[in-house]
Amino acid sequence: MKELQSDKYSSPIGEILILANGGKLCYLDFADNDSRLQKLLKTRFGEYSIIPEHNVLNMQSRLDQYFAGKWEAFDGLELRTDGTEFQRTVWCGLKQIPVGKAISYHQLAKSIKIPKAIRAAASANAKNPISIIIPCHRVIGSDGSLRGYAGGVDRKSWLLRHEGVDLS
């Protein structure tokens, strides 16, 4: 059985659940998304137990810094995403989107050199287990619309504005 260390963080846009395993962050998402959490964890780990650990991986400080506008807050943080090779490729592509920028799903597919894989890239984007740090919120519709975000479109909008993206 996999043991996952757990903490919660009170952000300006809701409580965030933090999970780590083996000294690596393996899950970060809004705590009110329990059905998504259960599905992702069951797929990734099968049987698991969650052990509370205050300030696991110093995430309280890192998230404080991010929400204060210090974009380097997550530098050096080790991540454990698991996922398929394609999903990991998409998530790596997401990490290349700079703070203050948003790209379309088509641009995301092009950035990973599979321009026709727009829907597959969108699907992988939706399965991202480490939101904010792997910035799936920076992907928008080609028409500029804020399409799907596991944390909700209002949070996606807030995060983009917080990072300096002009949504007008």
Summary of the structure (lengths in Angstrom):
residues: 168
radius of gyration: 15.3
end to end distance: 47.9
largest distance: 47.9
contacts: 482
relative contact order: 0.16
helix: 40%
strand: 21%
